[in-house]
Amino acid sequence: MPGGSENPMIALLCSVQNEAELLLTNTHLFETLTLGSKPIYAGELAGQEICLCVGGMGKVNAAHAATLLLTQFEPTALILFGIGGAYPASGAAVGDIALAQEEIAGDEGVLTLDGFKDTEYISIPLARAAGSNFFNCFPASEMLLSRARTAVTRAMNSQRIHIGTFVTLSTCTGTSNRAAELNTQYHGLCENMEGAAVAQVATLHSIPWLEIRGISNIVEDRDINKWDIPQAAEAAQKAVMGIVEAWD
């Protein structure tokens, strides 16, 4: 393990570099390497051994990066973090923190005359692990989620924190009509492009996982003038630092 320490390692994963800059500034780096064309930083953050990968956008990049982290570093847990768009009915606002209670693979399934059906409809699970079938839904670790909520609440003070269902899609939602459809289907808190893929990989490896998103925008008719990506990225990273600092 980089650094020569026998302490448990925590794997951290985001999609783009600006989602990681604050964490890297606060990390004492032991080693920077490239695996599978992806940058990975190993070091110490808030007294904990971490490996951090900037994995790239989308499900395939996320699954690839998660697999590299889990197989090369054998961490005790995996934390995915970054920005996300909140559904209007969720009550979340730009700059808020969202923690995933579960991840939904929102567009894995089949389109029928009666509308979209998930993989349970066709009786083909996305994953089989620990004697269970996982279709479109991957629950987060209840123990880690509870501890994360406490840690983030303590670290972020007045920052609003939400816990709920995350929806992973290959195509970002850019219309209010589509957002309403997805809300009816999943009652989601927010959406992203990587989470369910990472949750699936972690489940296959029997590694507990967490996902933290800073809300960058409301999912509605697309208007990037209403977005605040820097604020959301900073909020997500501060939440991660709070969790890592309180890690037991």
Secondary structure, DSSP 8 states (H G I E B T S, - for coil): -GGG--S-EEEEEESSGGGTHHHHHTEEEEEEEEETTEEEEEEEETTEEEEEEE--SSHHHHHHHHHHHHHHH--SEEEEEEEEEE-GGG---TT-EEEEEEEEETT-EEEETTEEEETTTTT--SEEETTEEESSEEE--HHHHHHHHHHHHHHHTTS-EEEEEEEE-SS---SHHHHHHHHHHH--SEEESSHHHHHHHHHHTT--EEEEEEEEEESSS--GGG--HHHHHHHHHHHHHHHHHT--
